[in-house]
Amino acid sequence: MPTPPSGWPVGSYPTYAEAQRAVDFLADQQFSVQDVTIVGVDLMQVERVLGRLTWSKVLGGGVVSGAWLGVFLGLLLGIFTGGLLGPLLVGIVGGVVFGVISTSIPYAATRGQRDFASTMQLVAGRYDVLCDPKSAEHARNLLARLAI
């Protein structure tokens, strides 16, 4: 079972990259970094909208992704059968059909309730660096040199 992180805070940073830089600095100073944990605090689920979806975009995306899958499968089939052009064409046509079906059915099922594409991210408001209490003071002193 997952357990909550433990330790004393030795640094707090607005971005993960800065927290990672702090731990890397500790490692460069020969600090025992196995006692360190980076914890994302104030987690937010962020959905970034990429654009509007239309039937033409959905079907076009299905054609393209299906064609790529078909090329891959057609080449594999061509390698094992000895021919290349025939299996490649069959793979592309089959892939396009599969791609159009696999993208259009889910889009039609939404019935216009979700006409946009997006990506989901889990983002933290800040990143705390925690350290085992026995070495936390030493870590704080080292990280104070990083801030200078």
N, C-alpha and C positions, 0 to 999 in steps of 0.2 A: 504494500500500500504506500502511496506517496505520503511523505511527511512534510510538514511546514519547515521552512529553513530556520536555522538557529544560528546564533552568534551575535556579536556586538557590531553595530554599524561603525565602519571606519571611513566611509566616504559615500557621498550621494551625488549623482550626476544626472543631467537632463536627458542625455542620450545613451543608448547602449554602447555606442562606439567609444564614448568617454569612459564609461565604466570598464570596458574591455581594455582600454589604454592603461587605466589605473592598475588592473590586475597584471597586465603585461609588464608594467614598470616594476611591480613587486617581484615578479619572476626574474626580471633583469637584475634585481638587487639581491638575488639568492634567497628570497623569502620563501617560506614553505607554503606555496599557493594551494596545496590540497586542503588547507584550512579555510579557504576563501570561497564565498558564494556570491554570485550576482543575482539580485532579486528585482524583478520588475514590480513596481508598486503603482497603485491606482490604475489598474488595467481597464482598457476600453476596447470594445470591438468596433472597428471602423470599417465601414463599407464605402469604398471609393467608386463612384459611378464613372464608367468609362465612356458611355455614349448610349444613344437610343438604338433599340433593336427594331428592325423592320423585317418583313418576310424576305426581301431580297438579301439582306445581310445574313439572316439565318441560313437560307438556302445556299448562298455563296460560300459561307463558312463550312457548311456540310460538304459541298462539292470539293473544296480545297483540302479539307482534312481527310475526306474519303479517298481522294485521288492519291494523296501521299501514302495512306495505308495501302492502297491498291498497288502502287509502285513497289513498295516493299514486299508485299505478298507475291506480286507478279515476278519480281526478280528471284525470290526464293523458289517459286514454282519453276521458273525457267532454269535455274541452276540444277534442279533435280530431274527435270524432264529432258534436258538437252536443248530445247528450243528457247528462244528469248522473246521474239516479237509477239507471238500468239499468247503465251502466258502473261506477258506484260500488259497487253491490251485487255485480256479477260480480267486481270487483277485491277486495272484502273477502272474499267466499267463497273465491276462488282463493288469496288471501294466507293465510287461516286454514289451508286445506288444506296449502299449501306450508310454512307455519310449523310445523305439527304434525309433518309428515313430516321436516322438516330438523332438528328437535330430538329427536324420539323415536328415530330410527335411531342416531345417535351414543350416546345414553344407553343404549339396549338393547345396543349393542356392548360396553359396559364390563362387562356382566353382574354388576353389583353391586360391582365392584372400586373404584369411585370415586363414592360416593354423597354427594358434597359439592361445593359451588361455592366457588371461590377466585379470588384475583387474585395475579399474580406481580409482584414488584418487584425491582429491582436497587438495593441500598442500600450506601452506603459507611460504614465505621467512622469515617472523618474525611475532611476535604477540605483538601488542601494548596494554597496559592497559590504558584505558581512564577513566577520572573521571570528574564528574560535577565540573565546575569551583569553586563553593563555598567551596568545600572541597578538591580540588586538592593539595594544598600546604601541608595540613595535611597528605594526602596519600603519597606524595613524601617523606616526612620526615619519615613516618613509614617504607616505602620500603627501604629507605637508611639504616635502622637498619637491614633489612633482608640481605642486601648485605655483611654485615660485618661478 
